[in-house]
Amino acid sequence: MSLEWPILSVVIWLPVLGGLLLLISGERAARPIALITSVATFILTLPLYSHFDSSTAKMQFVEKMPWIDHFNVHYYLGIDGISMPLILLTSFTTVLVVLAGWESIKSRVSQYMASFLIMEGIMIGVFSALDAVLFYVFWEAMLIPMFLIIGVWGGPRRVYATIKFFLYTFLGSVFMLVALIYMYMHSQGIQTQGTFSILDFHALSLGRVEQIYIFFAFLLAFAVKVPMWPVHTWLPDAHVEAPTGGSVILAAIMLKIGGYGFLRFSLPITPDASNELSWLIILMSLVAVVYIGFVALIQSDMKKLIAYSSIAHMGFVTLGFFIAYDIFDKTGGWEKAVLGVEGGLVQMISHGFISGALFLCVGVLYDRMHSRNINDYGGVANTMPVFAALMVFFAMSNAGLPGTSGFVGEFMVIIGSFQANFWYAFLAATTLILGAAYTLWMVKRTIYGEVANDNVAALKDLNGREFVILSTLAVAVLVLGLWPAPLVDVMHASVANLLQHVSVSKL
């Protein structure tokens, strides 16, 4: 069932306009305006799910109009089963981020809230864009509000962290722009004027060498954004210095945009190069899962530990996407490769819930004690029992406890890996051990035991606002863990179509 009104444009530009309104409003009105705008945006994204036709892989809710006629650039929007869940995750998370900063942000409140609303619209634009130029504009525009969020409201080393974040992500994206321009020039043999349509790029006939160059151009952009080992070093610094809301958006949404790029660009546009170089991505993914898991074990800063955990868990995402080629080689078809790719997508959504919740938990403690050092805590369960129960639940989810969303995506990717190569599955499965080790080690030292000091003894449990935020995420983690079918069903046709396209190109 389709909608007659331009829903994608509305959910992109409503938060952007709300953010601009905040810039001219007073501090007193900033919080209510931000909350109303974010809630309205979330409600307006719900029809994307309720009116979505999961039986087809075609783009839905399509909007297209001329933008730059001379270069055949269009304002071209549309979503499928891959992008739609990520849009819902974005609008859902933004509401929680606005609530999380309700009391903790004391200065420049209107600018703080405006940054998140504007970034929300831009990120929805990234997931909706079907024109490469429009995609690139949204992709780069994301950097500006996050740059400000870290640089203005961040910690003592915020300038270093925000410049490092900007340089890593911007420089990687330049190579993607070169690849997009090359494909536009190449497409002039198909259409007189050339095209920047991403879907038309999927149909381009590119030689082996061309595909390899374009694949690496995309890899430099998407690997930094995920981030994959060894271009991950900007993330822990950004997380440690960012305010709580910035860390939540970074982990829950911005990292997923890199994974989304692999499915929207790398696999369908350069299928042969992706096949030839899949070993490289699998290697980088497994290093992230194993090595970064050990790095997380030695962290004393809770935020840095969760940041390294995010890198390890995102390794599962890229592993799930690229084991498809090994499965093709073993089975001769695309049908069994669906499990790995869908597992990677489920992992992206699940990680958005869990990592966001863990960063919010650290934010709750930081607001009270102004410390993220694990050694400054101990026995929190004695003074904050409700908070302790929720944090332990999220920690267990992060470790892949069956019945939570953290288990579903990882289990699907591991089963998919078994179909490709036993050793892929064996190494990937170590995350269940390492994840439990670093997460539960943090919980043991923070939550359990005797009350460590007078500061912990003086802690007060969650207030109503904090309880609503964390319990909402707990419900989301539990529902997705027990009933993943509503998510898997909407993405299945799109994933199957993508893999069918890739397998045909490979053959």
Helices and strands as residue ranges (DSSP letters): H 7-24, H 27-50, E 60-68, G 69-71, E 73-79, H 84-104, H 109-128, H 132-141, H 143-153, H 158-186, G 187-189, H 198-202, H 208-225, H 234-241, H 244-249, I 250-254, H 255-261, I 262-266, H 267-269, H 271-276, H 278-297, H 302-322, H 324-331, G 335-337, H 338-369, G 374-376, H 380-383, H 385-398, H 405-420, H 422-446, H 454-457, H 464-482, H 485-506
